[in-house]
Amino acid sequence: GLDQRTVDIIKSTVPVLAEHGEAITKHFYQKMFKDHPELKNIFNQTHQKVGDQPRALADTVYAAAQHIDQLEKILPRVKEIAHKHRSLNVKPEHYPIVGEYLLIAIKDVLGENATDEIIEAWGEAYGLIADVFIQVEDGMYKETAR
Ligand code: HEM
């Protein structure tokens, strides 16, 4: 798990980030698709236009981060999202890519308040949250393959 200081940092920055969801929407997908055009194929299967993506991903990361010291609470929601991810063939190796661009977006939003400590804390938190998704999705893929 995360140490208490990291948990405190995460919980105190969630409201600031959640308030600035627009910046995430604007820059996150744009930058990610520019560097990783292969991901466009996954996202383009949906009805959403690129650049017009909802804030669902970032908002869910923030909601999960608020429960970072009791992640089992987000499992029901993760299972719902995992069905969608699975149908779109989202893979474990995609998570670090999304994490990288989410961290860049978080850094952008916090500006000069983005200390190394805060960015490291978010890197750890995202890693834990991503692991929950990867495990749930992996379990689903295995069930189908059986
Ligand atoms: C959809 C969260 C990682 C690709 C979603 C939705 C949420 C979400 C909340 C909307 C589900 C719904 O419609 O009910 C997250 C979180 C992630 C994550 C919290 C990381 C911890 C990823 C990764 C990929 C991905 C790594 C692949 C690169 C997608 C796609 C959709 C989606 C393509 C459908 C988009 C749409 O309907 O417009 N995700 N996601 N997600 N996610 Fe993720």
Backbone and ligand atoms as CSV (ligand in chain L), in Angstrom:
chain,resi,resn,atom,element,x,y,z
A,1,GLY,N,N,0.822,-1.222,0.000
A,1,GLY,CA,C,0.000,0.000,0.000
A,1,GLY,C,C,0.847,1.259,0.000
A,2,LEU,N,N,0.195,2.383,-0.023
A,2,LEU,CA,C,0.902,3.665,-0.023
A,2,LEU,C,C,1.118,4.131,1.406
A,3,ASP,N,N,2.195,4.900,1.625
A,3,ASP,CA,C,2.375,5.422,2.976
A,3,ASP,C,C,1.397,6.592,3.210
A,4,GLN,N,N,1.236,6.922,4.483
A,4,GLN,CA,C,0.190,7.889,4.850
A,4,GLN,C,C,0.409,9.252,4.196
A,5,ARG,N,N,1.655,9.648,4.093
A,5,ARG,CA,C,1.962,10.955,3.490
A,5,ARG,C,C,1.475,10.990,2.030
A,6,THR,N,N,1.729,9.892,1.305
A,6,THR,CA,C,1.294,9.805,-0.091
A,6,THR,C,C,-0.229,9.860,-0.175
A,7,VAL,N,N,-0.886,9.123,0.719
A,7,VAL,CA,C,-2.353,9.114,0.757
A,7,VAL,C,C,-2.871,10.532,1.002
A,8,ASP,N,N,-2.252,11.235,1.931
A,8,ASP,CA,C,-2.677,12.610,2.249
A,8,ASP,C,C,-2.501,13.533,1.042
A,9,ILE,N,N,-1.384,13.389,0.358
A,9,ILE,CA,C,-1.118,14.220,-0.828
A,9,ILE,C,C,-2.183,13.963,-1.891
A,10,ILE,N,N,-2.463,12.681,-2.123
A,10,ILE,CA,C,-3.453,12.318,-3.135
A,10,ILE,C,C,-4.802,12.926,-2.778
A,11,LYS,N,N,-5.239,12.696,-1.551
A,11,LYS,CA,C,-6.579,13.149,-1.161
A,11,LYS,C,C,-6.707,14.668,-1.179
A,12,SER,N,N,-5.620,15.362,-0.896
A,12,SER,CA,C,-5.709,16.825,-0.866
A,12,SER,C,C,-5.622,17.444,-2.267
A,13,THR,N,N,-5.096,16.681,-3.237
A,13,THR,CA,C,-5.008,17.260,-4.585
A,13,THR,C,C,-6.173,16.843,-5.490
A,14,VAL,N,N,-6.901,15.801,-5.111
A,14,VAL,CA,C,-8.043,15.355,-5.928
A,14,VAL,C,C,-9.020,16.497,-6.240
A,15,PRO,N,N,-9.446,17.278,-5.251
A,15,PRO,CA,C,-10.436,18.324,-5.562
A,15,PRO,C,C,-9.914,19.352,-6.567
A,16,VAL,N,N,-8.648,19.704,-6.450
A,16,VAL,CA,C,-8.059,20.673,-7.378
A,16,VAL,C,C,-8.092,20.133,-8.802
A,17,LEU,N,N,-7.700,18.866,-8.942
A,17,LEU,CA,C,-7.651,18.258,-10.271
A,17,LEU,C,C,-9.048,18.080,-10.848
A,18,ALA,N,N,-9.960,17.633,-10.002
A,18,ALA,CA,C,-11.329,17.380,-10.462
A,18,ALA,C,C,-11.959,18.676,-10.969
A,19,GLU,N,N,-11.570,19.772,-10.346
A,19,GLU,CA,C,-12.104,21.077,-10.725
A,19,GLU,C,C,-11.617,21.517,-12.106
A,20,HIS,N,N,-10.461,20.999,-12.492
A,20,HIS,CA,C,-9.854,21.424,-13.756
A,20,HIS,C,C,-9.945,20.348,-14.827
A,21,GLY,N,N,-11.030,19.627,-14.822
A,21,GLY,CA,C,-11.214,18.530,-15.770
A,21,GLY,C,C,-11.074,18.937,-17.220
A,22,GLU,N,N,-11.402,20.182,-17.524
A,22,GLU,CA,C,-11.324,20.660,-18.904
A,22,GLU,C,C,-9.931,20.505,-19.490
A,23,ALA,N,N,-8.939,20.875,-18.699
A,23,ALA,CA,C,-7.548,20.814,-19.166
A,23,ALA,C,C,-7.180,19.376,-19.511
A,24,ILE,N,N,-7.670,18.445,-18.711
A,24,ILE,CA,C,-7.403,17.036,-18.972
A,24,ILE,C,C,-8.033,16.660,-20.312
A,25,THR,N,N,-9.300,17.012,-20.462
A,25,THR,CA,C,-10.021,16.677,-21.690
A,25,THR,C,C,-9.291,17.229,-22.903
A,26,LYS,N,N,-8.843,18.448,-22.766
A,26,LYS,CA,C,-8.218,19.130,-23.903
A,26,LYS,C,C,-6.900,18.516,-24.309
A,27,HIS,N,N,-6.000,18.340,-23.337
A,27,HIS,CA,C,-4.615,18.003,-23.674
A,27,HIS,C,C,-4.291,16.517,-23.625
A,28,PHE,N,N,-4.938,15.820,-22.714
A,28,PHE,CA,C,-4.575,14.429,-22.468
A,28,PHE,C,C,-4.688,13.568,-23.724
A,29,TYR,N,N,-5.879,13.505,-24.301
A,29,TYR,CA,C,-6.085,12.646,-25.471
A,29,TYR,C,C,-5.300,13.142,-26.671
A,30,GLN,N,N,-5.262,14.476,-26.830
A,30,GLN,CA,C,-4.564,15.070,-27.965
A,30,GLN,C,C,-3.103,14.643,-27.993
A,31,LYS,N,N,-2.432,14.803,-26.830
A,31,LYS,CA,C,-1.013,14.454,-26.736
A,31,LYS,C,C,-0.813,12.958,-26.881
A,32,MET,N,N,-1.682,12.186,-26.228
A,32,MET,CA,C,-1.522,10.733,-26.254
A,32,MET,C,C,-1.676,10.202,-27.680
A,33,PHE,N,N,-2.692,10.677,-28.394
A,33,PHE,CA,C,-2.935,10.183,-29.752
A,33,PHE,C,C,-1.843,10.635,-30.718
A,34,LYS,N,N,-1.251,11.795,-30.442
A,34,LYS,CA,C,-0.184,12.292,-31.297
A,34,LYS,C,C,1.032,11.361,-31.189
A,35,ASP,N,N,1.367,10.973,-29.951
A,35,ASP,CA,C,2.532,10.113,-29.740
A,35,ASP,C,C,2.220,8.638,-29.957
A,36,HIS,N,N,0.971,8.259,-29.765
A,36,HIS,CA,C,0.571,6.843,-29.887
A,36,HIS,C,C,-0.658,6.716,-30.786
A,37,PRO,N,N,-0.472,6.973,-32.075
A,37,PRO,CA,C,-1.616,6.922,-33.001
A,37,PRO,C,C,-2.287,5.540,-33.028
A,38,GLU,N,N,-1.549,4.503,-32.632
A,38,GLU,CA,C,-2.127,3.151,-32.643
A,38,GLU,C,C,-3.318,3.056,-31.679
A,39,LEU,N,N,-3.331,3.910,-30.671
A,39,LEU,CA,C,-4.443,3.869,-29.705
A,39,LEU,C,C,-5.730,4.450,-30.279
A,40,LYS,N,N,-5.583,5.239,-31.340
A,40,LYS,CA,C,-6.779,5.821,-31.972
A,40,LYS,C,C,-7.727,4.728,-32.431
A,41,ASN,N,N,-7.159,3.619,-32.891
A,41,ASN,CA,C,-8.002,2.524,-33.380
A,41,ASN,C,C,-8.918,2.007,-32.284
A,42,ILE,N,N,-8.384,1.909,-31.099
A,42,ILE,CA,C,-9.191,1.413,-29.979
A,42,ILE,C,C,-10.294,2.403,-29.655
A,43,PHE,N,N,-9.937,3.663,-29.585
A,43,PHE,CA,C,-10.926,4.670,-29.194
A,43,PHE,C,C,-11.926,4.950,-30.311
A,44,ASN,N,N,-11.488,4.790,-31.554
A,44,ASN,CA,C,-12.378,5.096,-32.674
A,44,ASN,C,C,-13.488,4.069,-32.876
A,45,GLN,N,N,-13.383,2.947,-32.184
A,45,GLN,CA,C,-14.456,1.959,-32.283
A,45,GLN,C,C,-15.714,2.459,-31.580
A,46,THR,N,N,-15.534,3.463,-30.754
A,46,THR,CA,C,-16.669,3.980,-30.004
A,46,THR,C,C,-17.323,5.105,-30.799
A,47,HIS,N,N,-18.451,5.557,-30.298
A,47,HIS,CA,C,-19.166,6.614,-31.007
A,47,HIS,C,C,-18.561,7.994,-30.738
A,48,GLN,N,N,-17.637,8.033,-29.784
A,48,GLN,CA,C,-17.050,9.326,-29.408
A,48,GLN,C,C,-16.042,9.766,-30.461
A,49,LYS,N,N,-16.078,11.022,-30.790
A,49,LYS,CA,C,-15.058,11.562,-31.677
A,49,LYS,C,C,-13.811,11.875,-30.864
A,50,VAL,N,N,-12.645,11.653,-31.490
A,50,VAL,CA,C,-11.394,11.976,-30.818
A,50,VAL,C,C,-11.370,13.481,-30.521
A,51,GLY,N,N,-10.925,13.826,-29.352
A,51,GLY,CA,C,-10.889,15.236,-28.962
A,51,GLY,C,C,-12.165,15.631,-28.259
A,52,ASP,N,N,-13.129,14.757,-28.357
A,52,ASP,CA,C,-14.442,15.029,-27.813
A,52,ASP,C,C,-14.747,14.029,-26.698
A,53,GLN,N,N,-13.686,13.311,-26.272
A,53,GLN,CA,C,-13.863,12.261,-25.271
A,53,GLN,C,C,-14.417,12.833,-23.972
A,54,PRO,N,N,-15.258,12.073,-23.358
A,54,PRO,CA,C,-15.776,12.524,-22.075
A,54,PRO,C,C,-14.673,12.505,-21.015
A,55,ARG,N,N,-14.938,13.120,-19.917
A,55,ARG,CA,C,-13.955,13.156,-18.841
A,55,ARG,C,C,-13.987,11.896,-18.003
A,56,ALA,N,N,-14.688,10.878,-18.502
A,56,ALA,CA,C,-14.935,9.676,-17.705
A,56,ALA,C,C,-13.662,9.074,-17.121
A,57,LEU,N,N,-12.617,8.975,-17.951
A,57,LEU,CA,C,-11.412,8.300,-17.490
A,57,LEU,C,C,-10.779,9.052,-16.322
A,58,ALA,N,N,-10.513,10.336,-16.542
A,58,ALA,CA,C,-9.865,11.121,-15.490
A,58,ALA,C,C,-10.750,11.204,-14.241
A,59,ASP,N,N,-12.040,11.408,-14.449
A,59,ASP,CA,C,-12.946,11.506,-13.300
A,59,ASP,C,C,-12.949,10.212,-12.481
A,60,THR,N,N,-12.854,9.086,-13.190
A,60,THR,CA,C,-12.838,7.800,-12.490
A,60,THR,C,C,-11.534,7.606,-11.735
A,61,VAL,N,N,-10.443,8.064,-12.326
A,61,VAL,CA,C,-9.160,7.982,-11.617
A,61,VAL,C,C,-9.230,8.815,-10.332
A,62,TYR,N,N,-9.833,9.993,-10.408
A,62,TYR,CA,C,-9.940,10.831,-9.204
A,62,TYR,C,C,-10.839,10.171,-8.162
A,63,ALA,N,N,-11.945,9.624,-8.624
A,63,ALA,CA,C,-12.864,8.953,-7.686
A,63,ALA,C,C,-12.153,7.786,-7.011
A,64,ALA,N,N,-11.384,7.038,-7.809
A,64,ALA,CA,C,-10.636,5.910,-7.256
A,64,ALA,C,C,-9.576,6.420,-6.275
A,65,ALA,N,N,-8.938,7.538,-6.630
A,65,ALA,CA,C,-7.866,8.084,-5.796
A,65,ALA,C,C,-8.390,8.493,-4.421
A,66,GLN,N,N,-9.643,8.918,-4.393
A,66,GLN,CA,C,-10.235,9.279,-3.106
A,66,GLN,C,C,-10.379,8.057,-2.203
A,67,HIS,N,N,-10.385,6.877,-2.807
A,67,HIS,CA,C,-10.479,5.626,-2.044
A,67,HIS,C,C,-9.172,4.853,-2.103
A,68,ILE,N,N,-8.071,5.589,-2.297
A,68,ILE,CA,C,-6.795,4.929,-2.568
A,68,ILE,C,C,-6.360,4.015,-1.422
A,69,ASP,N,N,-6.823,4.298,-0.192
A,69,ASP,CA,C,-6.459,3.442,0.936
A,69,ASP,C,C,-7.516,2.365,1.201
A,70,GLN,N,N,-8.508,2.262,0.319
A,70,GLN,CA,C,-9.515,1.189,0.436
A,70,GLN,C,C,-10.080,0.889,-0.960
A,71,LEU,N,N,-9.174,0.469,-1.843
A,71,LEU,CA,C,-9.530,0.327,-3.259
A,71,LEU,C,C,-10.600,-0.727,-3.528
A,72,GLU,N,N,-10.833,-1.632,-2.566
A,72,GLU,CA,C,-11.873,-2.653,-2.786
A,72,GLU,C,C,-13.242,-1.995,-2.982
A,73,LYS,N,N,-13.381,-0.757,-2.491
A,73,LYS,CA,C,-14.657,-0.055,-2.641
A,73,LYS,C,C,-14.987,0.287,-4.091
A,74,ILE,N,N,-13.963,0.390,-4.930
A,74,ILE,CA,C,-14.243,0.768,-6.323
A,74,ILE,C,C,-14.454,-0.449,-7.225
A,75,LEU,N,N,-14.327,-1.645,-6.656
A,75,LEU,CA,C,-14.422,-2.864,-7.475
A,75,LEU,C,C,-15.699,-2.985,-8.303
A,76,PRO,N,N,-16.873,-2.675,-7.724
A,76,PRO,CA,C,-18.090,-2.795,-8.540
A,76,PRO,C,C,-18.048,-1.914,-9.794
A,77,ARG,N,N,-17.551,-0.700,-9.654
A,77,ARG,CA,C,-17.444,0.220,-10.797
A,77,ARG,C,C,-16.378,-0.278,-11.786
A,78,VAL,N,N,-15.273,-0.777,-11.226
A,78,VAL,CA,C,-14.206,-1.300,-12.091
A,78,VAL,C,C,-14.750,-2.428,-12.959
A,79,LYS,N,N,-15.571,-3.284,-12.375
A,79,LYS,CA,C,-16.110,-4.421,-13.133
A,79,LYS,C,C,-16.982,-3.950,-14.291
A,80,GLU,N,N,-17.759,-2.903,-14.055
A,80,GLU,CA,C,-18.588,-2.340,-15.142
A,80,GLU,C,C,-17.716,-1.819,-16.279
A,81,ILE,N,N,-16.723,-1.015,-15.904
A,81,ILE,CA,C,-15.845,-0.412,-16.906
A,81,ILE,C,C,-15.038,-1.496,-17.614
A,82,ALA,N,N,-14.650,-2.523,-16.863
A,82,ALA,CA,C,-13.828,-3.605,-17.423
A,82,ALA,C,C,-14.546,-4.310,-18.577
A,83,HIS,N,N,-15.866,-4.446,-18.482
A,83,HIS,CA,C,-16.623,-5.056,-19.580
A,83,HIS,C,C,-16.454,-4.250,-20.859
A,84,LYS,N,N,-16.531,-2.931,-20.710
A,84,LYS,CA,C,-16.365,-2.046,-21.861
A,84,LYS,C,C,-14.936,-2.145,-22.408
A,85,HIS,N,N,-13.966,-2.055,-21.503
A,85,HIS,CA,C,-12.561,-2.150,-21.903
A,85,HIS,C,C,-12.304,-3.454,-22.651
A,86,ARG,N,N,-12.871,-4.512,-22.124
A,86,ARG,CA,C,-12.669,-5.832,-22.697
A,86,ARG,C,C,-13.232,-5.897,-24.111
A,87,SER,N,N,-14.413,-5.325,-24.283
A,87,SER,CA,C,-15.039,-5.377,-25.607
A,87,SER,C,C,-14.239,-4.559,-26.620
A,88,LEU,N,N,-13.418,-3.621,-26.137
A,88,LEU,CA,C,-12.607,-2.778,-27.018
A,88,LEU,C,C,-11.172,-3.274,-27.107
A,89,ASN,N,N,-10.911,-4.415,-26.453
A,89,ASN,CA,C,-9.583,-5.030,-26.489
A,89,ASN,C,C,-8.494,-4.166,-25.845
A,90,VAL,N,N,-8.831,-3.496,-24.768
A,90,VAL,CA,C,-7.834,-2.766,-23.984
A,90,VAL,C,C,-6.917,-3.790,-23.322
A,91,LYS,N,N,-5.608,-3.571,-23.406
A,91,LYS,CA,C,-4.616,-4.534,-22.924
A,91,LYS,C,C,-3.805,-3.949,-21.764
A,92,PRO,N,N,-3.202,-4.829,-20.946
A,92,PRO,CA,C,-2.393,-4.346,-19.813
A,92,PRO,C,C,-1.329,-3.341,-20.239
A,93,GLU,N,N,-0.723,-3.567,-21.406
A,93,GLU,CA,C,0.374,-2.682,-21.826
A,93,GLU,C,C,-0.107,-1.273,-22.183
A,94,HIS,N,N,-1.419,-1.095,-22.313
A,94,HIS,CA,C,-1.938,0.249,-22.601
A,94,HIS,C,C,-1.958,1.125,-21.342
A,95,TYR,N,N,-2.006,0.488,-20.186
A,95,TYR,CA,C,-2.164,1.266,-18.941
A,95,TYR,C,C,-1.011,2.221,-18.638
A,96,PRO,N,N,0.248,1.762,-18.792
A,96,PRO,CA,C,1.339,2.713,-18.534
A,96,PRO,C,C,1.313,3.903,-19.494
A,97,ILE,N,N,0.843,3.687,-20.712
A,97,ILE,CA,C,0.781,4.790,-21.684
A,97,ILE,C,C,-0.242,5.823,-21.208
A,98,VAL,N,N,-1.434,5.337,-20.875
A,98,VAL,CA,C,-2.466,6.243,-20.359
A,98,VAL,C,C,-1.958,6.955,-19.106
A,99,GLY,N,N,-1.275,6.213,-18.243
A,99,GLY,CA,C,-0.751,6.793,-17.003
A,99,GLY,C,C,0.239,7.905,-17.267
A,100,GLU,N,N,1.096,7.687,-18.251
A,100,GLU,CA,C,2.112,8.692,-18.579
A,100,GLU,C,C,1.455,10.014,-18.978
A,101,TYR,N,N,0.426,9.920,-19.818
A,101,TYR,CA,C,-0.199,11.152,-20.317
A,101,TYR,C,C,-1.130,11.778,-19.295
A,102,LEU,N,N,-1.666,10.943,-18.437
A,102,LEU,CA,C,-2.477,11.481,-17.346
A,102,LEU,C,C,-1.586,12.284,-16.390
A,103,LEU,N,N,-0.406,11.763,-16.123
A,103,LEU,CA,C,0.529,12.473,-15.240
A,103,LEU,C,C,0.968,13.799,-15.859
A,104,ILE,N,N,1.192,13.792,-17.155
A,104,ILE,CA,C,1.559,15.040,-17.834
A,104,ILE,C,C,0.424,16.055,-17.688
A,105,ALA,N,N,-0.808,15.564,-17.867
A,105,ALA,CA,C,-1.971,16.452,-17.743
A,105,ALA,C,C,-2.100,16.988,-16.317
A,106,ILE,N,N,-1.857,16.128,-15.344
A,106,ILE,CA,C,-1.929,16.550,-13.943
A,106,ILE,C,C,-0.879,17.624,-13.665
A,107,LYS,N,N,0.312,17.420,-14.195
A,107,LYS,CA,C,1.397,18.383,-14.046
A,107,LYS,C,C,0.996,19.730,-14.652
A,108,ASP,N,N,0.407,19.666,-15.844
A,108,ASP,CA,C,-0.054,20.882,-16.530
A,108,ASP,C,C,-1.056,21.633,-15.673
A,109,VAL,N,N,-2.012,20.891,-15.119
A,109,VAL,CA,C,-3.092,21.501,-14.347
A,109,VAL,C,C,-2.542,22.162,-13.087
A,110,LEU,N,N,-1.634,21.468,-12.403
A,110,LEU,CA,C,-1.139,21.995,-11.129
A,110,LEU,C,C,-0.095,23.092,-11.327
A,111,GLY,N,N,0.491,23.140,-12.520
A,111,GLY,CA,C,1.450,24.198,-12.810
A,111,GLY,C,C,2.590,24.242,-11.820
A,112,GLU,N,N,2.848,25.429,-11.282
A,112,GLU,CA,C,4.000,25.571,-10.371
A,112,GLU,C,C,3.773,24.864,-9.033
A,113,ASN,N,N,2.527,24.466,-8.767
A,113,ASN,CA,C,2.255,23.716,-7.530
A,113,ASN,C,C,2.582,22.234,-7.657
A,114,ALA,N,N,2.916,21.804,-8.869
A,114,ALA,CA,C,3.218,20.388,-9.095
A,114,ALA,C,C,4.624,20.068,-8.621
A,115,THR,N,N,4.801,19.783,-7.341
A,115,THR,CA,C,6.112,19.406,-6.828
A,115,THR,C,C,6.420,17.976,-7.249
A,116,ASP,N,N,7.704,17.626,-7.176
A,116,ASP,CA,C,8.101,16.248,-7.494
A,116,ASP,C,C,7.367,15.258,-6.598
A,117,GLU,N,N,7.188,15.657,-5.347
A,117,GLU,CA,C,6.530,14.766,-4.388
A,117,GLU,C,C,5.090,14.473,-4.811
A,118,ILE,N,N,4.387,15.503,-5.262
A,118,ILE,CA,C,2.997,15.327,-5.697
A,118,ILE,C,C,2.931,14.447,-6.937
A,119,ILE,N,N,3.814,14.708,-7.888
A,119,ILE,CA,C,3.801,13.928,-9.133
A,119,ILE,C,C,4.155,12.466,-8.849
A,120,GLU,N,N,5.116,12.246,-7.952
A,120,GLU,CA,C,5.467,10.870,-7.576
A,120,GLU,C,C,4.297,10.171,-6.903
A,121,ALA,N,N,3.612,10.899,-6.021
A,121,ALA,CA,C,2.465,10.322,-5.321
A,121,ALA,C,C,1.399,9.888,-6.331
A,122,TRP,N,N,1.148,10.732,-7.329
A,122,TRP,CA,C,0.140,10.397,-8.343
A,122,TRP,C,C,0.583,9.242,-9.231
A,123,GLY,N,N,1.886,9.170,-9.483
A,123,GLY,CA,C,2.408,8.038,-10.249
A,123,GLY,C,C,2.143,6.728,-9.518
A,124,GLU,N,N,2.388,6.743,-8.206
A,124,GLU,CA,C,2.134,5.548,-7.391
A,124,GLU,C,C,0.655,5.212,-7.348
A,125,ALA,N,N,-0.173,6.243,-7.144
A,125,ALA,CA,C,-1.613,6.028,-7.029
A,125,ALA,C,C,-2.172,5.471,-8.339
A,126,TYR,N,N,-1.772,6.063,-9.457
A,126,TYR,CA,C,-2.260,5.571,-10.751
A,126,TYR,C,C,-1.849,4.112,-10.943
A,127,GLY,N,N,-0.617,3.798,-10.555
A,127,GLY,CA,C,-0.124,2.423,-10.691
A,127,GLY,C,C,-0.997,1.430,-9.943
A,128,LEU,N,N,-1.383,1.788,-8.731
A,128,LEU,CA,C,-2.245,0.911,-7.928
A,128,LEU,C,C,-3.618,0.751,-8.569
A,129,ILE,N,N,-4.185,1.865,-9.016
A,129,ILE,CA,C,-5.518,1.845,-9.631
A,129,ILE,C,C,-5.472,1.018,-10.920
A,130,ALA,N,N,-4.441,1.251,-11.729
A,130,ALA,CA,C,-4.299,0.512,-12.985
A,130,ALA,C,C,-4.180,-0.990,-12.708
A,131,ASP,N,N,-3.455,-1.350,-11.651
A,131,ASP,CA,C,-3.313,-2.776,-11.305
A,131,ASP,C,C,-4.658,-3.423,-11.000
A,132,VAL,N,N,-5.543,-2.675,-10.345
A,132,VAL,CA,C,-6.874,-3.213,-10.050
A,132,VAL,C,C,-7.609,-3.492,-11.367
A,133,PHE,N,N,-7.574,-2.532,-12.277
A,133,PHE,CA,C,-8.231,-2.716,-13.579
A,133,PHE,C,C,-7.626,-3.908,-14.335
A,134,ILE,N,N,-6.291,-3.946,-14.371
A,134,ILE,CA,C,-5.605,-5.001,-15.133
A,134,ILE,C,C,-5.967,-6.378,-14.576
A,135,GLN,N,N,-6.005,-6.493,-13.249
A,135,GLN,CA,C,-6.332,-7.785,-12.635
A,135,GLN,C,C,-7.766,-8.204,-12.919
A,136,VAL,N,N,-8.700,-7.255,-12.790
A,136,VAL,CA,C,-10.107,-7.568,-13.047
A,136,VAL,C,C,-10.285,-7.958,-14.513
A,137,GLU,N,N,-9.661,-7.201,-15.417
A,137,GLU,CA,C,-9.800,-7.484,-16.850
A,137,GLU,C,C,-9.124,-8.799,-17.219
A,138,ASP,N,N,-7.982,-9.063,-16.602
A,138,ASP,CA,C,-7.278,-10.316,-16.851
A,138,ASP,C,C,-8.147,-11.500,-16.428
A,139,GLY,N,N,-8.808,-11.356,-15.294
A,139,GLY,CA,C,-9.710,-12.403,-14.819
A,139,GLY,C,C,-10.822,-12.661,-15.811
A,140,MET,N,N,-11.337,-11.599,-16.419
A,140,MET,CA,C,-12.417,-11.745,-17.396
A,140,MET,C,C,-11.932,-12.419,-18.673
A,141,TYR,N,N,-10.736,-12.044,-19.144
A,141,TYR,CA,C,-10.201,-12.668,-20.359
A,141,TYR,C,C,-10.003,-14.162,-20.123
A,142,LYS,N,N,-9.506,-14.510,-18.940
A,142,LYS,CA,C,-9.241,-15.917,-18.629
A,142,LYS,C,C,-10.531,-16.714,-18.586
A,143,GLU,N,N,-11.575,-16.098,-18.015
A,143,GLU,CA,C,-12.873,-16.766,-17.917
A,143,GLU,C,C,-13.392,-17.124,-19.311
A,144,THR,N,N,-13.219,-16.177,-20.258
A,144,THR,CA,C,-13.721,-16.381,-21.612
A,144,THR,C,C,-12.912,-17.452,-22.337
A,145,ALA,N,N,-11.621,-17.474,-22.066
A,145,ALA,CA,C,-10.740,-18.407,-22.780
A,145,ALA,C,C,-10.975,-19.853,-22.323
A,146,ARG,N,N,-11.555,-19.995,-21.167
A,146,ARG,CA,C,-11.729,-21.339,-20.619
A,146,ARG,C,C,-12.713,-22.178,-21.410
L,1,HEM,C1,C,-14.029,3.828,-21.350
L,1,HEM,C2,C,-11.929,4.530,-17.073
L,1,HEM,C3,C,-7.740,2.920,-18.828
L,1,HEM,C4,C,-9.677,2.842,-23.242
L,1,HEM,C5,C,-13.812,4.127,-20.029
L,1,HEM,C6,C,-14.833,4.616,-19.147
L,1,HEM,C7,C,-14.268,4.835,-17.963
L,1,HEM,C8,C,-12.867,4.468,-18.077
L,1,HEM,C9,C,-14.924,5.348,-16.712
L,1,HEM,C10,C,-16.310,4.843,-19.515
L,1,HEM,C11,C,-17.016,3.527,-19.334
L,1,HEM,C12,C,-18.484,3.623,-19.664
L,1,HEM,O1,O,-18.827,4.083,-20.762
L,1,HEM,O2,O,-19.274,3.229,-18.811
L,1,HEM,C13,C,-10.609,4.153,-17.178
L,1,HEM,C14,C,-9.652,4.195,-16.089
L,1,HEM,C15,C,-8.465,3.748,-16.585
L,1,HEM,C16,C,-8.690,3.411,-17.979
L,1,HEM,C17,C,-9.954,4.689,-14.688
L,1,HEM,C18,C,-7.139,3.592,-15.905
L,1,HEM,C19,C,-6.971,3.263,-14.630
L,1,HEM,C20,C,-7.903,2.752,-20.182
L,1,HEM,C21,C,-6.859,2.308,-21.090
L,1,HEM,C22,C,-7.406,2.299,-22.334
L,1,HEM,C23,C,-8.784,2.723,-22.209
L,1,HEM,C24,C,-5.447,1.923,-20.683
L,1,HEM,C25,C,-6.752,1.935,-23.646
L,1,HEM,C26,C,-5.824,2.657,-24.165
L,1,HEM,C27,C,-11.022,3.120,-23.112
L,1,HEM,C28,C,-11.947,3.227,-24.226
L,1,HEM,C29,C,-13.207,3.505,-23.672
L,1,HEM,C30,C,-13.020,3.566,-22.231
L,1,HEM,C31,C,-11.588,3.076,-25.689
L,1,HEM,C32,C,-14.508,3.744,-24.412
L,1,HEM,C33,C,-14.552,5.230,-24.625
L,1,HEM,C34,C,-15.875,5.740,-24.979
L,1,HEM,O3,O,-16.873,5.073,-24.765
L,1,HEM,O4,O,-15.859,6.848,-25.446
L,1,HEM,N1,N,-12.627,4.025,-19.364
L,1,HEM,N2,N,-9.994,3.674,-18.291
L,1,HEM,N3,N,-9.047,2.979,-20.886
L,1,HEM,N4,N,-11.703,3.336,-21.940
L,1,HEM,FE1,FE,-10.864,3.431,-20.106
